[in-house]
Amino acid sequence: MKIFEDKEKLLRKLGERGNSDNTKYIQVVKKIIDDIKTRKDDALVEYTNKFDSPVINKSNIKVSDEEILNAYKSLDDKLKETYQVAKNRIFKFHEYQKEKTWMYENDGEILGQKIMPIENVGVYVPGGKAAYPSTVFMNIIPAIVAGVKKIIMTTPCDNNGNISSEVLAAAYILGIKDIYKCGGAQAIAAMALGTKIIPKVDKIVGPGNIFVALAKKEMFGSVSIDSVAGPSEILVIADKNANYKFVAADLLSQAEHDEMASSILLTDSKELALKVIEQIDIYIDKLERKEIIKKSIDSYGGILITKSIDEAVEIANYIAPEHLELAIEKPFDYLDKIKNAGAFFLGNYATEPMGDYIAGPNHVLPTMRTARFFSPLSVCDFIKKTSIISFDEKAFNKIAEKVNIFAKSEGLTAHALAINVRLEGKNKN
């Protein structure tokens, strides 16, 4: 891992991650969406046969109840217990996010806000390089807590038409039965547009590859989406007293996700930086995904020596990382100074993988500097808020003339008419 002497060079390097030309991918995605729109399930099966498995057809594209149950039974007891602990902790955290309908009354006025769940949600769970049961828990649990009635799931199968037992078992634990063996842009289009096999949903959540991300962007408006996820990121701020082995391992934990992942260390201690580099080299060769890690670190990893921890925090606020670890003394003293991050990990034992799996907060976080204005996936993403407005005649008469004046100032005379016809009734009385 390289040490950067100039922060501008590091920032330019990170900026390169978001500047790829997606034109050729957009064209492919648009064609897939058009095919699903016109040929529905025929196109869905054709693309699934082309990209995932030749054995999938209209009769077996939906996962059977038996497949789901057998997947759960196939897990060893320790993994089942672990999944149950994760489920319980994630549920508990998200229960705190629930909002309630509220109203207040004031002299003939009743004003308020009604909270309602989105009715139909589609969850995309990626496949390919790894199995992601954690994605099942993190995307579905807040929807359940919000009260979503209908949740469906799509996920790519392997060449033999099988889905990871871990993914299906996680769905079983959450009571999800409508699961479909399809991935990519075709799965997003099918959920957004609806086919005979896959029902149309109102919102689509879940990460995926470039085709999934672009399909979600294209379908936004026909459906709501959570966000367009970018590659994973971690930024660690460490002082001279940090455990260099911990820091090295945490940086590697994100580098193994993807060649485009970013792992950055900001520290005011060059001695610590050198120890971290040495430890990373020791760890890498022992890891299964070492080729991905090496490419990620070479392309988008780096260490910057800062003058102080305060300067490191300032830089972190600019980068707005997905995951921000504070491996420093008294990390809570800096909590108010941090403005932009998807999630804060405070202290030496708050390692990022705790958040990925079992801590409780959602691991679906804003990436690519969008933590400046986006938030983690939450129960709020699965609800709708509707205003409640009621006036009796007395309350109406009290402010009607002000509304009339406002409407006329905008030149909207029909708005004024709706006020005046009620005022005329008052004058006749």
C-alpha positions as CSV (number, residue, x, y, z in Angstrom):
1,M,0.0,0.0,0.0
2,K,1.4,3.4,-1.1
3,I,2.0,6.3,1.2
4,F,0.8,9.6,-0.3
5,E,2.7,12.8,0.6
6,D,0.1,15.0,-1.1
7,K,-3.6,14.8,-0.2
8,E,-4.6,16.2,-3.6
9,K,-3.0,13.2,-5.3
10,L,-4.9,10.8,-3.1
11,L,-8.2,12.7,-3.7
12,R,-7.6,12.6,-7.5
13,K,-7.0,8.9,-7.3
14,L,-10.3,8.3,-5.5
15,G,-12.1,10.6,-7.9
16,E,-11.1,8.3,-10.8
17,R,-13.4,5.6,-9.4
18,G,-16.5,7.5,-10.5
19,N,-15.5,8.6,-13.9
20,S,-15.9,5.5,-16.0
21,D,-17.8,5.7,-19.3
22,N,-20.9,3.5,-19.0
23,T,-22.3,4.2,-22.5
24,K,-21.9,0.7,-23.8
25,Y,-23.5,-0.8,-20.7
26,I,-26.4,1.7,-20.8
27,Q,-27.2,0.5,-24.4
28,V,-27.3,-3.1,-23.3
29,V,-29.5,-2.4,-20.3
30,K,-32.0,-0.4,-22.4
31,K,-32.3,-3.2,-24.9
32,I,-33.0,-5.7,-22.1
33,I,-35.6,-3.4,-20.5
34,D,-37.3,-3.0,-23.9
35,D,-37.3,-6.7,-24.4
36,I,-38.9,-7.4,-21.0
37,K,-41.4,-4.6,-21.7
38,T,-42.6,-6.2,-24.9
39,R,-42.0,-9.9,-24.5
40,K,-42.3,-10.2,-20.7
41,D,-41.6,-13.8,-19.5
42,D,-40.2,-15.0,-22.8
43,A,-37.5,-12.4,-22.7
44,L,-36.9,-13.0,-19.0
45,V,-36.3,-16.7,-19.5
46,E,-34.1,-16.1,-22.6
47,Y,-31.8,-13.7,-20.7
48,T,-31.7,-16.0,-17.7
49,N,-30.6,-18.8,-20.0
50,K,-28.0,-16.6,-21.6
51,F,-26.4,-15.1,-18.5
52,D,-27.2,-17.5,-15.7
53,S,-28.4,-21.1,-16.5
54,P,-29.7,-22.9,-19.6
55,V,-31.9,-25.1,-17.4
56,I,-34.2,-22.3,-16.3
57,N,-37.7,-22.2,-17.8
58,K,-41.1,-20.6,-16.9
59,S,-42.0,-23.6,-14.7
60,N,-38.9,-23.6,-12.5
61,I,-37.8,-20.0,-12.4
62,K,-39.6,-19.6,-9.1
63,V,-37.9,-21.3,-6.2
64,S,-40.1,-24.0,-4.8
65,D,-41.0,-24.2,-1.1
66,E,-39.1,-27.5,-0.9
67,E,-35.9,-25.9,-2.2
68,I,-36.1,-23.2,0.4
69,L,-36.8,-25.6,3.2
70,N,-34.0,-28.0,2.1
71,A,-31.6,-25.1,2.0
72,Y,-32.3,-24.2,5.6
73,K,-32.1,-27.8,6.7
74,S,-28.7,-28.2,5.0
75,L,-27.0,-25.6,7.2
76,D,-25.1,-26.7,10.3
77,D,-26.6,-25.8,13.6
78,K,-23.9,-23.2,14.4
79,L,-24.6,-21.3,11.3
80,K,-28.4,-21.4,11.9
81,E,-27.8,-20.1,15.4
82,T,-25.6,-17.3,14.0
83,Y,-28.2,-16.3,11.5
84,Q,-30.9,-16.2,14.2
85,V,-28.7,-13.9,16.4
86,A,-28.1,-11.6,13.4
87,K,-31.8,-11.5,12.6
88,N,-32.7,-10.7,16.2
89,R,-30.1,-7.9,16.5
90,I,-31.0,-6.3,13.1
91,F,-34.7,-6.4,14.0
92,K,-34.1,-4.8,17.4
93,F,-32.1,-1.9,15.9
94,H,-34.6,-1.3,13.1
95,E,-37.6,-1.3,15.6
96,Y,-36.2,1.9,17.0
97,Q,-36.6,3.6,13.6
98,K,-40.4,3.1,13.4
99,E,-42.4,6.3,12.9
100,K,-45.9,6.8,14.1
101,T,-48.9,8.7,12.6
102,W,-49.4,12.0,14.4
103,M,-51.9,14.8,14.5
104,Y,-52.5,18.0,16.4
105,E,-55.7,20.0,16.9
106,N,-55.9,23.8,17.2
107,D,-59.2,25.6,17.4
108,G,-61.0,23.7,14.7
109,E,-58.0,22.7,12.7
110,I,-56.7,19.1,12.6
111,L,-53.3,18.7,11.0
112,G,-51.0,15.8,10.9
113,Q,-49.1,13.1,9.1
114,K,-50.1,9.5,8.4
115,I,-47.4,6.8,8.2
116,M,-48.1,3.9,5.8
117,P,-45.9,1.1,4.5
118,I,-45.2,0.7,0.8
119,E,-47.3,-2.3,-0.3
120,N,-45.0,-4.2,-2.6
121,V,-41.2,-4.4,-2.5
122,G,-38.7,-6.2,-4.6
123,V,-35.3,-7.2,-3.2
124,Y,-32.3,-7.9,-5.4
125,V,-29.7,-10.2,-3.9
126,P,-26.5,-10.4,-6.0
127,G,-24.7,-13.7,-6.7
128,G,-21.6,-14.4,-8.8
129,K,-18.3,-14.1,-6.9
130,A,-19.8,-14.8,-3.4
131,A,-23.0,-15.6,-1.6
132,Y,-24.6,-12.8,0.3
133,P,-27.1,-13.9,3.0
134,S,-26.3,-10.7,4.8
135,T,-27.9,-8.8,1.9
136,V,-31.1,-10.7,2.5
137,F,-31.2,-9.7,6.2
138,M,-30.3,-6.1,5.7
139,N,-32.7,-5.4,2.8
140,I,-35.7,-7.4,4.0
141,I,-35.8,-6.8,7.8
142,P,-36.4,-3.0,7.6
143,A,-39.2,-3.7,5.1
144,I,-40.8,-6.2,7.5
145,V,-40.5,-3.8,10.4
146,A,-42.1,-1.1,8.3
147,G,-45.1,-3.4,7.6
148,V,-44.6,-4.1,3.9
149,K,-47.2,-6.7,2.9
150,K,-45.6,-8.2,-0.2
151,I,-41.9,-8.9,-0.5
152,I,-40.4,-10.7,-3.4
153,M,-36.7,-11.6,-4.0
154,T,-34.7,-12.1,-7.2
155,T,-31.2,-13.6,-7.3
156,P,-29.1,-15.1,-10.0
157,C,-28.6,-18.9,-10.0
158,D,-25.6,-20.9,-11.0
159,N,-25.2,-22.8,-14.3
160,N,-27.1,-25.7,-12.8
161,G,-30.0,-23.6,-11.8
162,N,-29.2,-23.6,-8.1
163,I,-29.1,-20.7,-5.6
164,S,-26.8,-20.5,-2.6
165,S,-28.1,-22.5,0.3
166,E,-27.1,-19.6,2.7
167,V,-29.1,-17.1,0.7
168,L,-32.2,-19.3,0.6
169,A,-31.9,-20.2,4.3
170,A,-31.7,-16.5,5.2
171,A,-34.9,-15.9,3.2
172,Y,-36.5,-18.9,5.0
173,I,-35.7,-17.5,8.4
174,L,-37.5,-14.3,7.4
175,G,-40.5,-16.0,5.9
176,I,-39.9,-15.0,2.3
177,K,-41.4,-17.5,-0.1
178,D,-41.6,-15.6,-3.4
179,I,-38.0,-16.0,-4.8
180,Y,-37.1,-16.0,-8.4
181,K,-33.9,-17.4,-10.1
182,C,-33.0,-14.4,-12.3
183,G,-30.4,-11.7,-12.0
184,G,-29.0,-8.7,-13.8
185,A,-31.0,-6.0,-15.6
186,Q,-33.6,-8.5,-16.7
187,A,-34.6,-9.1,-13.0
188,I,-34.8,-5.4,-12.2
189,A,-36.9,-4.8,-15.3
190,A,-39.2,-7.7,-14.5
191,M,-39.9,-6.4,-11.0
192,A,-40.4,-2.8,-12.2
193,L,-42.7,-3.6,-15.1
194,G,-44.3,-6.8,-13.9
195,T,-44.7,-10.1,-15.9
196,K,-47.1,-13.0,-15.5
197,I,-44.5,-14.8,-13.4
198,I,-43.0,-11.9,-11.5
199,P,-45.4,-9.4,-10.0
200,K,-44.8,-5.6,-10.4
201,V,-43.5,-3.9,-7.3
202,D,-43.5,-0.3,-6.0
203,K,-39.9,-0.2,-4.9
204,I,-36.7,-2.1,-5.6
205,V,-33.8,-2.3,-3.2
206,G,-30.5,-4.2,-3.1
207,P,-27.0,-4.0,-4.6
208,G,-25.7,-5.5,-7.8
209,N,-23.2,-5.2,-10.7
210,I,-23.1,-2.4,-13.3
211,F,-26.1,-3.8,-15.2
212,V,-28.2,-3.9,-12.1
213,A,-27.2,-0.4,-11.0
214,L,-28.0,1.1,-14.5
215,A,-31.3,-0.8,-14.7
216,K,-32.3,0.6,-11.4
217,K,-31.5,4.1,-12.7
218,E,-33.4,3.5,-15.9
219,M,-36.5,2.2,-14.0
220,F,-36.6,5.0,-11.4
221,G,-39.8,6.8,-11.8
222,S,-41.7,3.6,-12.8
223,V,-40.7,2.4,-9.3
224,S,-38.8,3.8,-6.4
225,I,-35.3,2.6,-5.7
226,D,-33.1,2.7,-2.6
227,S,-29.9,4.0,-4.3
228,V,-27.4,3.2,-7.0
229,A,-24.7,1.4,-5.0
230,G,-21.1,1.9,-5.9
231,P,-18.0,-0.2,-4.9
232,S,-17.3,-0.6,-1.2
233,E,-15.1,1.9,0.8
234,I,-13.4,2.1,4.1
235,L,-11.5,5.0,5.6
236,V,-9.6,4.4,8.9
237,I,-8.4,7.3,11.0
238,A,-5.7,6.1,13.4
239,D,-3.4,7.7,15.9
240,K,0.0,6.4,17.1
241,N,-1.6,4.2,19.8
242,A,-3.8,2.3,17.4
243,N,-3.2,-1.4,17.0
244,Y,-1.5,-1.7,13.6
245,K,-2.6,-5.3,13.1
246,F,-6.3,-4.3,13.6
247,V,-5.9,-1.4,11.2
248,A,-4.3,-3.6,8.5
249,A,-7.0,-6.3,8.8
250,D,-9.8,-3.7,8.6
251,L,-8.4,-2.2,5.4
252,L,-8.2,-5.6,3.8
253,S,-11.7,-6.5,4.8
254,Q,-13.1,-4.0,2.3
255,A,-10.4,-4.6,-0.4
256,E,-11.5,-8.2,-0.8
257,H,-15.0,-7.1,-1.9
258,D,-14.1,-5.8,-5.4
259,E,-11.2,-4.6,-7.5
260,M,-12.9,-1.2,-7.4
261,A,-13.1,-1.1,-3.6
262,S,-11.2,1.7,-1.7
263,S,-9.2,1.3,1.5
264,I,-7.7,4.4,2.9
265,L,-5.7,5.1,6.1
266,L,-5.3,8.6,7.5
267,T,-2.9,8.9,10.4
268,D,-0.6,11.4,12.1
269,S,1.9,8.7,12.8
270,K,4.4,7.6,10.0
271,E,5.6,4.8,12.3
272,L,2.1,3.4,12.5
273,A,1.7,3.7,8.7
274,L,4.9,1.7,8.0
275,K,3.8,-1.0,10.5
276,V,0.4,-1.2,8.7
277,I,2.0,-1.6,5.3
278,E,4.3,-4.4,6.6
279,Q,1.3,-6.2,8.2
280,I,-0.8,-5.9,5.1
281,D,1.9,-7.7,3.1
282,I,2.0,-10.5,5.8
283,Y,-1.8,-10.9,5.7
284,I,-2.4,-10.8,2.0
285,D,-0.8,-14.0,0.9
286,K,-2.9,-16.0,3.5
287,L,-6.2,-14.7,2.1
288,E,-8.4,-16.5,-0.4
289,R,-9.2,-13.4,-2.5
290,K,-5.7,-12.1,-2.5
291,E,-5.7,-11.3,-6.3
292,I,-8.8,-9.1,-5.9
293,I,-7.3,-7.5,-2.8
294,K,-4.0,-6.7,-4.5
295,K,-5.7,-5.0,-7.4
296,S,-8.0,-3.0,-5.1
297,I,-5.1,-1.8,-3.0
298,D,-2.9,-1.0,-5.9
299,S,-5.7,0.9,-7.7
300,Y,-7.6,2.6,-4.9
301,G,-5.8,2.1,-1.6
302,G,-3.5,4.5,0.1
303,I,-2.1,6.0,3.3
304,L,-1.9,9.7,3.9
305,I,0.2,11.1,6.8
306,T,-1.6,14.1,8.3
307,K,-0.4,16.8,10.6
308,S,-3.1,15.9,13.2
309,I,-6.2,13.9,13.8
310,D,-8.2,17.1,13.3
311,E,-6.8,17.4,9.8
312,A,-7.6,13.7,9.1
313,V,-11.2,14.3,10.2
314,E,-11.4,17.3,7.8
315,I,-10.2,15.2,4.9
316,A,-12.6,12.4,5.9
317,N,-15.5,14.8,5.8
318,Y,-14.6,15.7,2.2
319,I,-14.2,12.0,1.1
320,A,-17.5,11.1,2.8
321,P,-16.7,7.4,3.0
322,E,-19.1,4.5,3.2
323,H,-17.4,3.2,6.4
324,L,-15.4,5.4,8.7
325,E,-13.4,3.8,11.5
326,L,-11.9,5.9,14.3
327,A,-9.0,3.9,15.8
328,I,-8.0,6.7,18.1
329,E,-8.1,7.6,21.8
330,K,-11.4,9.0,22.9
331,P,-13.2,8.6,19.5
332,F,-16.5,9.9,20.9
333,D,-14.8,13.3,21.3
334,Y,-14.7,13.5,17.5
335,L,-18.3,12.4,16.9
336,D,-19.6,16.0,16.5
337,K,-16.8,16.9,14.2
338,I,-17.6,14.2,11.6
339,K,-20.2,15.4,9.1
340,N,-20.1,12.9,6.3
341,A,-19.9,9.1,6.5
342,G,-22.3,6.2,5.9
343,A,-21.5,4.6,9.3
344,F,-19.2,5.5,12.2
345,F,-17.1,2.7,13.8
346,L,-15.7,4.0,17.1
347,G,-12.9,2.4,18.9
348,N,-10.5,-0.5,18.3
349,Y,-13.1,-3.2,18.6
350,A,-15.8,-1.6,16.4
351,T,-14.4,-3.3,13.3
352,E,-16.3,-2.9,10.0
353,P,-17.3,-6.6,9.6
354,M,-19.3,-6.3,12.8
355,G,-21.5,-3.8,11.0
356,D,-21.6,-6.0,7.9
357,Y,-23.2,-8.9,9.7
358,I,-24.4,-8.8,13.2
359,A,-24.1,-5.5,15.1
360,G,-27.6,-4.4,14.1
361,P,-27.4,-1.2,12.0
362,N,-28.0,-1.6,8.3
363,H,-25.0,-2.3,6.1
364,V,-26.6,-0.8,3.0
365,L,-24.7,2.5,3.1
366,P,-24.1,5.5,0.7
367,T,-20.9,5.3,-1.4
368,M,-19.0,7.5,-3.8
369,R,-19.3,10.6,-1.6
370,T,-23.1,10.4,-1.5
371,A,-22.9,10.2,2.3
372,R,-23.0,14.0,2.1
373,F,-26.7,13.7,1.4
374,F,-27.8,10.1,1.6
375,S,-28.4,7.9,4.6
376,P,-28.2,4.1,5.3
377,L,-31.1,1.9,4.3
378,S,-33.7,2.1,7.0
379,V,-37.3,1.5,7.9
380,C,-38.0,5.0,6.5
381,D,-37.2,3.7,3.0
382,F,-40.2,1.4,3.2
383,I,-42.8,3.9,4.3
384,K,-44.9,6.7,2.8
385,K,-45.9,9.9,4.6
386,T,-49.2,11.5,3.8
387,S,-50.4,14.8,5.2
388,I,-53.7,15.1,7.0
389,I,-55.6,18.4,6.7
390,S,-59.0,19.3,8.2
391,F,-60.7,22.7,8.9
392,D,-64.1,23.4,10.3
393,E,-65.9,26.5,9.1
394,K,-64.7,28.8,11.9
395,A,-61.0,27.7,11.4
396,F,-61.4,28.2,7.7
397,N,-62.8,31.7,8.0
398,K,-59.9,32.7,10.2
399,I,-57.2,32.3,7.5
400,A,-59.2,32.1,4.3
401,E,-58.5,35.7,3.2
402,K,-54.8,35.2,3.6
403,V,-55.0,32.1,1.3
404,N,-57.0,34.2,-1.2
405,I,-54.3,36.9,-1.2
406,F,-51.5,34.3,-1.6
407,A,-53.3,32.7,-4.6
408,K,-53.9,36.0,-6.3
409,S,-50.2,36.9,-5.9
410,E,-49.4,33.8,-8.0
411,G,-52.0,34.6,-10.6
412,L,-54.0,31.4,-9.8
413,T,-57.5,32.7,-9.8
414,A,-59.1,29.2,-9.7
415,H,-57.4,28.7,-6.3
416,A,-58.9,32.0,-5.2
417,L,-62.3,30.9,-6.5
418,A,-62.2,27.8,-4.3
419,I,-61.7,30.1,-1.3
420,N,-64.2,32.7,-2.3
421,V,-67.1,30.3,-2.9
422,R,-66.8,29.3,0.7
423,L,-66.5,32.9,1.9
424,E,-69.7,33.8,-0.1
425,G,-71.6,31.2,1.8
426,K,-70.4,32.9,5.0
427,N,-71.5,36.4,3.7
428,K,-75.0,35.1,2.8
429,N,-75.4,33.8,6.3
